Amino acid sequence: MFGMSPLAMGFPGPEPDAVEAAGRQEEGTRVDRRHFVADTLGTAAGLTLGPSTAIGTPHITELREGLRSLYTLDDAYGGDAVRSLAIRHLRRIRRIINNGTYPDTIGRQLQLLAGETAEQCAWLFYDADDQEAARRYWGEALTAATVLGDDGLEILVLASLSMQAVHENRPRDGYDLARAAYHRAAPLGSPTLLSLIAAREARALARMRDHRAARGRLAESMRLADRPGRPAPEWAAFHGHAELDYTHGLLNAEAGHHRAAVPFLRAALAHQNRTYGRNRALYRLTLARSLVQAEDVEEGAAEAVASMEHLAEVESGRVLRRLAEVRDLLTGVDTASARESAEALADYVR
């Protein structure tokens, strides 16, 4: 971010597109890295803004590049590692809005950037498993979308709130929010965006135990993913066949069909781009969970241990929660491999 690579900013492990796994970082190193990153970003943010600065297109470009960097770092490392950066970026945008001078056209772009950055803060807190903070930032982003009349931001927030509702076991709320997002997205003509939202509808329906309807929405999501049309917004770039395989695996698992879930979760992991380090960690642990629940304990234990290569780089509350689920499942199995794997995972469980 701001001309620096993740390694230069203190993030652990190789660059996001590297394939080698790094060793686990010590906790003290993680704390020092957070301080270093925060200081670096704070210094960079303070260098270019004085009182009553005239704000123009170059400032908008710089701020948007900062937001894009947050997306990239989140994909690689997860919400715990990146949320402090996002908060600083949002504060910087707010300072510019309140202290800078600019025409109305630039002002609207600044307000939209503030809303989009608040949404990214919400996502990062969601991934860090701080749902109350996530809700506050999503509320701020939804207010910005309403004031600006920006359909794109409103759709993003509604789809995100649907995801959170399912995570918090409020599937009816999740379904209603996803339907609202779908209706607003339909006129935009982006099949990928509609596919993403339909997949979230499917997740909500599965949690409501309406498995037939869930399969129907997932089938529609898969059809939409292959349909030509207008491109998806940048935030939806992660959605594709790997994500659909993962959703298919989750739907089977939630219906109690753990063995049927396994091939879809394997496919999701195999097809996921290595730049999405957090998602790869989550996919592998979910695969391990389904293998253990399908009574393929030896392989499930092996996948759980293999997930540790991702944990060297990823800091995500959702990933650690899934890790704890897998550790607990392995602890309940009386085999040598299960015990050894559970012990190996114990250091990562909060």
Residue pairs with C-beta under 8 A, 6 or more apart in sequence:
1 9
1 41
1 66
1 69
1 70
1 73
1 85
2 41
2 44
2 62
2 66
2 69
4 40
5 15
6 15
6 16
6 73
6 76
6 77
7 14
7 15
9 36
9 37
9 40
9 41
10 32
10 33
10 34
10 36
10 37
10 40
11 33
11 37
11 73
11 76
11 77
11 81
11 313
12 22
12 25
12 29
12 30
12 33
12 77
12 312
12 313
13 21
13 22
13 25
13 312
13 313
14 20
14 22
14 313
16 72
16 75
16 76
16 274
16 275
16 277
17 274
17 275
18 274
19 274
21 309
21 310
21 312
22 312
22 313
23 312
24 308
24 311
24 312
25 33
25 312
30 315
34 81
34 84
37 84
37 85
38 84
38 85
38 88
41 85
41 88
41 89
42 88
45 88
45 89
45 91
45 92
48 59
48 62
49 92
49 95
49 96
49 99
49 100
51 99
52 99
52 100
52 101
53 59
53 96
53 99
53 100
53 101
54 100
54 101
54 102
55 96
55 100
55 101
55 102
55 106
55 110
56 102
56 106
57 106
59 96
59 100
59 106
60 106
60 109
60 110
60 113
63 89
63 92
63 93
63 96
63 110
63 113
64 113
66 89
66 92
67 89
67 113
67 116
67 117
67 120
68 234
70 82
70 85
70 86
70 89
70 117
70 120
70 124
71 120
71 234
71 235
72 275
73 81
73 82
73 85
74 82
74 120
74 123
74 124
74 127
74 278
75 238
75 275
75 276
75 277
75 278
75 279
76 275
76 276
76 277
76 278
76 313
77 277
77 278
77 313
77 314
77 315
78 127
78 128
78 277
78 278
78 281
78 314
78 315
78 316
78 318
78 319
79 123
79 124
79 125
79 126
79 127
79 128
79 278
79 315
79 316
79 317
79 318
80 127
80 128
80 315
80 316
80 317
81 314
81 315
82 124
83 121
83 124
83 125
83 128
86 117
86 120
86 121
86 124
87 121
89 117
90 114
90 117
90 118
90 121
93 110
93 113
93 114
93 117
94 114
96 110
97 107
97 110
97 111
97 114
100 110
102 110
108 148
111 144
111 147
111 148
112 144
112 148
112 150
112 153
114 144
115 140
115 141
115 143
115 144
115 145
115 148
115 150
115 153
116 141
116 153
116 156
118 137
118 138
118 140
118 141
118 144
119 137
119 138
119 141
119 153
119 156
119 157
119 160
121 137
122 133
122 134
122 135
122 136
122 137
122 138
122 140
122 141
122 157
122 160
123 134
123 160
125 131
125 133
125 134
125 137
126 134
126 160
126 163
126 164
126 167
126 318
127 278
127 316
127 317
127 318
128 316
128 317
128 318
129 317
129 318
129 320
129 321
130 317
131 164
131 167
131 168
134 164
135 164
138 157
138 160
138 161
138 164
141 153
141 156
141 157
142 154
142 157
142 158
142 161
144 150
144 153
145 151
145 153
145 154
145 157
146 154
151 184
151 188
152 188
152 233
154 184
155 181
155 184
155 185
155 188
155 193
155 197
156 233
156 235
158 177
158 178
158 180
158 181
158 184
159 177
159 178
159 181
159 196
159 197
159 200
161 177
162 173
162 174
162 175
162 177
162 178
162 181
162 197
162 200
162 201
162 204
163 174
163 200
163 203
164 174
165 171
165 173
165 174
165 177
165 204
166 174
166 200
166 203
166 204
166 207
169 207
171 204
171 205
171 206
171 207
171 208
172 204
172 208
174 200
174 203
174 204
174 207
175 201
175 204
175 205
175 208
178 197
178 198
178 200
178 201
178 204
179 201
181 197
181 200
182 194
182 197
182 198
182 201
185 193
185 194
185 197
186 194
188 230
189 229
189 230
190 229
190 230
190 231
190 232
190 233
190 236
191 224
191 225
191 226
191 227
191 228
191 229
192 224
192 225
192 229
192 231
192 232
192 236
192 239
192 240
193 232
193 233
193 236
194 224
195 221
195 222
195 224
195 225
195 239
195 244
196 221
196 232
196 236
196 239
196 243
198 217
198 218
198 220
198 221
198 224
199 217
199 218
199 221
199 239
199 243
199 244
199 247
201 217
202 214
202 215
202 217
202 218
202 221
202 247
202 251
203 214
203 247
203 250
203 251
205 211
205 213
205 214
205 217
206 214
206 250
206 251
206 254
206 255
207 254
211 251
211 255
214 251
215 251
218 244
218 247
218 248
218 251
221 244
221 247
222 244
225 239
225 240
225 241
225 244
232 239
238 276
238 279
240 271
241 271
242 267
242 268
242 269
242 271
242 272
242 273
242 279
242 283
243 268
243 279
245 264
245 265
245 267
245 268
245 271
246 264
246 265
246 268
246 279
246 283
246 286
248 261
248 264
249 261
249 262
249 264
249 265
249 268
249 286
249 287
249 290
250 261
250 286
252 258
252 260
252 261
252 264
253 261
253 286
253 289
253 290
253 293
258 290
258 291
258 293
258 294
259 290
259 294
259 296
261 290
261 294
262 287
262 290
262 291
262 294
262 296
265 283
265 286
265 287
265 290
266 287
268 283
268 287
269 280
269 283
269 284
269 287
272 279
272 280
272 283
274 280
277 310
277 313
277 314
278 314
278 316
278 319
280 310
281 307
281 310
281 311
281 314
281 316
281 319
282 316
282 318
282 319
282 322
284 303
284 306
284 307
284 310
285 303
285 304
285 307
285 319
285 322
285 323
285 325
285 326
286 322
287 303
288 300
288 301
288 303
288 304
288 307
288 326
289 300
289 322
289 325
289 326
289 329
290 300
291 297
291 299
291 300
291 303
292 300
292 301
292 304
292 326
292 329
292 330
292 333
292 338
293 300
293 329
294 300
297 330
297 333
297 335
297 337
297 338
298 335
298 337
300 326
300 329
300 330
301 330
301 335
301 337
301 338
301 340
301 341
302 337
302 341
304 326
304 327
304 330
304 341
304 344
304 345
305 341
305 344
305 345
307 323
307 326
308 344
308 345
308 348
310 319
311 319
311 323
311 348
320 348
320 349
320 350
323 345
323 348
323 349
324 349
324 350
326 345
327 342
327 345
327 346
327 349
330 338
330 339
330 341
330 342
330 345
331 338
331 339
331 342
